[in-house]
Amino acid sequence: MIWNTMMGTSILSIPWGIKQAGFTTGMCVIVLMGLLTLYCCYRVVKSRSMICTSDTTTWEYPDVCKHYFGSFGQWSSLLFSLVSLIGAMIVYWVLMSNFLFNTGKFIFNVIHHINDTDTILRTNNSNPVICPSAGSGGHPDNSSVIFYNDTQVQQFEKWWNKSKTVPFYLIGLLLPLLNFKSPSFFSKFNILGTVSVLYLIFLVTWKAFRLGFHLEFHWFVQTEFFVPEIRFEFPQLTGVLTLAFFIHNCIITLLKNNKNQENNVRDLCIAYMLVTLTYLYIGFLVFASFPSPPLSKDCIEQNFLDNFPSSDTLSFIARIFLLFQMMTVYPLLGYLARVQLLGHIFGDIYPSIFHVLILNVIIVGAGVTMACFYPNIGGIIRYSGAACGLAFVFIYPSLIYIISLHQEERLTWPKLVFHVFIIILGLANLIAQFFM
């Protein structure tokens, strides 16, 4: 359950993060961030048991924050929780636009017998891997089909554009779904998350088997086709991983359903180990099998599925799986955002259709805007991850532990220094995102 909840869209950006950090540095950073976020999550789980003056059996983590920091703790935890939720919803909108665009493009190309990779830097074999951003300075929209001088293709390109039209098409489908009073219907599709991750594991395993491994080790010098093992852009990976390992705001809720509460720590450690191994497996296989030469490792995209052409059948199936899964999870995230914001402000999660509609229009508008002008999921993930992680992963667990030990007169200098260091790491993680 914890593994399924934690595994999200960040998995698509792990190979890009490893490329930004360098292969050796990236693999080490994944392990270290897994251990650090596990410890902080452990501190969250134990935070209720540190309070002896109240019955905390029904408390959630915002209640713990309120106990130690008053209304500031309650509202600040709400704010950062909303940052994580809305950040996830924006990433979902960008990815859904991407997947819907590539799905439509695949169908159109099949019908019209169009090869959409002829003008893109790519490998020349039966398993093409492409570099869509080569020479474009960014992410091209429909440039791969523009060379066909055909009215139908030009019309398709005009009305089926990844950043100009497709993000708006999703509004008609998803905005009404956000206004449902209950998300129970969508929660029935949670199994799709597990199926999607398992299929991604199969996809990268099959691609790696067909492509083989392409690795060279250069510690500090970048070559034409390979990146150095140590790069100063590694904080971009730590920002992505902060969100990739982020479950701290709901871990207490998830573990409440555990029949054997004494196994909570064990189950938490197993879940984090499985998530870390999954990220290592996906990241290693995608990076190692990326065909260099002829392509440079710098061609690895923020969404590694973008390195496979829209005509690739296995990638088409992955996009279909992920698109349908995200379309069912998106209303659930919107419901959680509504519960947290409107529930705290008005005391009612559905004060009126007008209030709910205004909130949903703002959230959808943010998603559409980012999909049109900043469709970089790696950037969105690392900024939102570093921001919400600053509070829930680094500051609150450490500070609450320090305060509780001080109240019990059990605080020692080593524990104080260690947990202050964790807080400093969180601050550095956030600040570094703005200089990368």
Solvent accessible surface area in square Angstrom, and as a share of the most:
residue,aa,sasa,rsa
1,M,153,0.68
2,I,14,0.07
3,W,45,0.16
4,N,40,0.20
5,T,63,0.37
6,M,10,0.04
7,M,11,0.05
8,G,31,0.29
9,T,15,0.09
10,S,6,0.04
11,I,3,0.02
12,L,1,0.01
13,S,0,0.00
14,I,0,0.00
15,P,0,0.00
16,W,18,0.06
17,G,0,0.00
18,I,0,0.00
19,K,13,0.06
20,Q,25,0.11
21,A,0,0.00
22,G,0,0.00
23,F,19,0.08
24,T,41,0.24
25,T,24,0.14
26,G,0,0.00
27,M,40,0.18
28,C,69,0.41
29,V,16,0.09
30,I,0,0.00
31,V,62,0.36
32,L,114,0.57
33,M,17,0.07
34,G,4,0.04
35,L,107,0.53
36,L,32,0.16
37,T,0,0.00
38,L,31,0.15
39,Y,60,0.23
40,C,1,0.01
41,C,0,0.00
42,Y,63,0.24
43,R,25,0.09
44,V,0,0.00
45,V,22,0.13
46,K,68,0.29
47,S,4,0.03
48,R,45,0.16
49,S,80,0.52
50,M,33,0.15
51,I,13,0.07
52,C,117,0.70
53,T,121,0.70
54,S,49,0.32
55,D,109,0.56
56,T,17,0.10
57,T,96,0.56
58,T,109,0.63
59,W,50,0.18
60,E,58,0.26
61,Y,2,0.01
62,P,42,0.27
63,D,54,0.28
64,V,0,0.00
65,C,0,0.00
66,K,96,0.41
67,H,75,0.34
68,Y,31,0.12
69,F,46,0.19
70,G,33,0.32
71,S,73,0.47
72,F,148,0.62
73,G,0,0.00
74,Q,38,0.17
75,W,117,0.41
76,S,12,0.08
77,S,0,0.00
78,L,10,0.05
79,L,105,0.52
80,F,48,0.20
81,S,5,0.03
82,L,18,0.09
83,V,48,0.28
84,S,8,0.05
85,L,16,0.08
86,I,52,0.26
87,G,7,0.07
88,A,23,0.18
89,M,1,0.01
90,I,23,0.12
91,V,1,0.00
92,Y,19,0.07
93,W,0,0.00
94,V,8,0.05
95,L,1,0.01
96,M,0,0.00
97,S,2,0.01
98,N,14,0.07
99,F,0,0.00
100,L,39,0.20
101,F,5,0.02
102,N,15,0.07
103,T,11,0.07
104,G,16,0.15
105,K,16,0.07
106,F,29,0.12
107,I,87,0.44
108,F,24,0.10
109,N,5,0.02
110,V,85,0.49
111,I,111,0.56
112,H,62,0.28
113,H,169,0.75
114,I,19,0.09
115,N,69,0.35
116,D,2,0.01
117,T,3,0.01
118,D,86,0.44
119,T,83,0.49
120,I,34,0.17
121,L,94,0.47
122,R,54,0.20
123,T,3,0.02
124,N,141,0.72
125,N,75,0.39
126,S,94,0.61
127,N,20,0.10
128,P,24,0.15
129,V,2,0.01
130,I,11,0.05
131,C,3,0.02
132,P,24,0.15
133,S,32,0.21
134,A,45,0.35
135,G,93,0.90
136,S,62,0.40
137,G,84,0.81
138,G,29,0.28
139,H,63,0.28
140,P,35,0.22
141,D,45,0.23
142,N,7,0.04
143,S,59,0.38
144,S,6,0.04
145,V,2,0.01
146,I,110,0.56
147,F,81,0.34
148,Y,55,0.21
149,N,144,0.74
150,D,64,0.33
151,T,100,0.58
152,Q,110,0.49
153,V,4,0.02
154,Q,92,0.41
155,Q,88,0.39
156,F,33,0.14
157,E,30,0.13
158,K,123,0.52
159,W,146,0.51
160,W,50,0.17
161,N,17,0.09
162,K,36,0.15
163,S,15,0.09
164,K,141,0.60
165,T,23,0.13
166,V,0,0.00
167,P,0,0.00
168,F,101,0.42
169,Y,94,0.36
170,L,4,0.02
171,I,51,0.26
172,G,60,0.58
173,L,85,0.42
174,L,0,0.00
175,L,33,0.17
176,P,68,0.43
177,L,40,0.20
178,L,3,0.02
179,N,28,0.14
180,F,96,0.40
181,K,137,0.58
182,S,61,0.39
183,P,24,0.15
184,S,67,0.43
185,F,111,0.46
186,F,9,0.04
187,S,45,0.29
188,K,151,0.64
189,F,56,0.23
190,N,71,0.36
191,I,112,0.57
192,L,27,0.13
193,G,9,0.09
194,T,29,0.17
195,V,54,0.31
196,S,2,0.02
197,V,10,0.06
198,L,99,0.49
199,Y,31,0.12
200,L,3,0.01
201,I,45,0.23
202,F,102,0.43
203,L,0,0.00
204,V,3,0.02
205,T,56,0.32
206,W,96,0.34
207,K,7,0.03
208,A,8,0.07
209,F,154,0.64
210,R,108,0.39
211,L,26,0.13
212,G,30,0.29
213,F,111,0.46
214,H,50,0.22
215,L,55,0.27
216,E,86,0.38
217,F,117,0.49
218,H,57,0.26
219,W,130,0.46
220,F,153,0.64
221,V,106,0.61
222,Q,83,0.37
223,T,51,0.29
224,E,135,0.61
225,F,53,0.22
226,F,14,0.06
227,V,3,0.02
228,P,9,0.06
229,E,3,0.01
230,I,72,0.37
231,R,34,0.12
232,F,176,0.73
233,E,59,0.27
234,F,81,0.34
235,P,15,0.10
236,Q,12,0.06
237,L,0,0.00
238,T,19,0.11
239,G,0,0.00
240,V,0,0.00
241,L,0,0.00
242,T,0,0.00
243,L,26,0.13
244,A,1,0.01
245,F,0,0.00
246,F,24,0.10
247,I,2,0.01
248,H,0,0.00
249,N,38,0.19
250,C,43,0.26
251,I,0,0.00
252,I,8,0.04
253,T,60,0.35
254,L,29,0.15
255,L,10,0.05
256,K,68,0.29
257,N,121,0.62
258,N,38,0.19
259,K,194,0.82
260,N,76,0.39
261,Q,83,0.37
262,E,136,0.61
263,N,33,0.17
264,N,16,0.08
265,V,46,0.27
266,R,134,0.49
267,D,34,0.18
268,L,1,0.00
269,C,55,0.33
270,I,78,0.39
271,A,7,0.06
272,Y,3,0.01
273,M,105,0.47
274,L,78,0.39
275,V,0,0.00
276,T,17,0.10
277,L,96,0.48
278,T,14,0.08
279,Y,0,0.00
280,L,32,0.16
281,Y,88,0.33
282,I,0,0.00
283,G,0,0.00
284,F,61,0.26
285,L,15,0.08
286,V,15,0.08
287,F,6,0.03
288,A,0,0.00
289,S,6,0.04
290,F,8,0.03
291,P,6,0.04
292,S,3,0.02
293,P,77,0.48
294,P,74,0.46
295,L,0,0.00
296,S,24,0.16
297,K,1,0.00
298,D,57,0.29
299,C,13,0.08
300,I,3,0.01
301,E,7,0.03
302,Q,31,0.14
303,N,5,0.03
304,F,1,0.01
305,L,0,0.00
306,D,22,0.11
307,N,4,0.02
308,F,16,0.07
309,P,2,0.01
310,S,6,0.04
311,S,47,0.31
312,D,20,0.10
313,T,80,0.47
314,L,44,0.22
315,S,0,0.00
316,F,38,0.16
317,I,64,0.33
318,A,1,0.01
319,R,2,0.01
320,I,70,0.35
321,F,62,0.26
322,L,11,0.05
323,L,16,0.08
324,F,100,0.42
325,Q,23,0.10
326,M,3,0.01
327,M,35,0.15
328,T,10,0.06
329,V,27,0.15
330,Y,1,0.00
331,P,6,0.04
332,L,31,0.15
333,L,24,0.12
334,G,1,0.01
335,Y,46,0.18
336,L,81,0.40
337,A,1,0.01
338,R,4,0.01
339,V,47,0.27
340,Q,44,0.20
341,L,47,0.23
342,L,9,0.04
343,G,21,0.20
344,H,71,0.32
345,I,93,0.47
346,F,100,0.41
347,G,67,0.64
348,D,68,0.35
349,I,61,0.31
350,Y,40,0.15
351,P,41,0.26
352,S,39,0.25
353,I,99,0.50
354,F,132,0.55
355,H,64,0.28
356,V,0,0.00
357,L,69,0.35
358,I,81,0.41
359,L,16,0.08
360,N,1,0.00
361,V,73,0.42
362,I,113,0.58
363,I,3,0.02
364,V,5,0.03
365,G,33,0.32
366,A,32,0.25
367,G,1,0.01
368,V,11,0.06
369,T,70,0.41
370,M,55,0.25
371,A,3,0.03
372,C,25,0.15
373,F,170,0.71
374,Y,77,0.29
375,P,49,0.31
376,N,28,0.14
377,I,5,0.03
378,G,0,0.00
379,G,2,0.02
380,I,11,0.05
381,I,0,0.00
382,R,17,0.06
383,Y,72,0.27
384,S,13,0.08
385,G,0,0.00
386,A,0,0.00
387,A,24,0.19
388,C,0,0.00
389,G,0,0.00
390,L,19,0.09
391,A,3,0.02
392,F,1,0.01
393,V,0,0.00
394,F,4,0.02
395,I,42,0.21
396,Y,13,0.05
397,P,4,0.02
398,S,1,0.01
399,L,62,0.31
400,I,3,0.02
401,Y,26,0.10
402,I,17,0.09
403,I,49,0.25
404,S,1,0.01
405,L,1,0.00
406,H,124,0.55
407,Q,120,0.53
408,E,70,0.31
409,E,160,0.72
410,R,118,0.43
411,L,52,0.26
412,T,67,0.39
413,W,189,0.66
414,P,99,0.62
415,K,74,0.31
416,L,44,0.22
417,V,91,0.52
418,F,96,0.40
419,H,5,0.02
420,V,59,0.34
421,F,107,0.45
422,I,1,0.01
423,I,26,0.13
424,I,96,0.49
425,L,64,0.32
426,G,0,0.00
427,L,76,0.38
428,A,52,0.40
429,N,14,0.07
430,L,37,0.18
431,I,99,0.50
432,A,20,0.16
433,Q,0,0.00
434,F,134,0.56
435,F,157,0.65
436,M,79,0.35
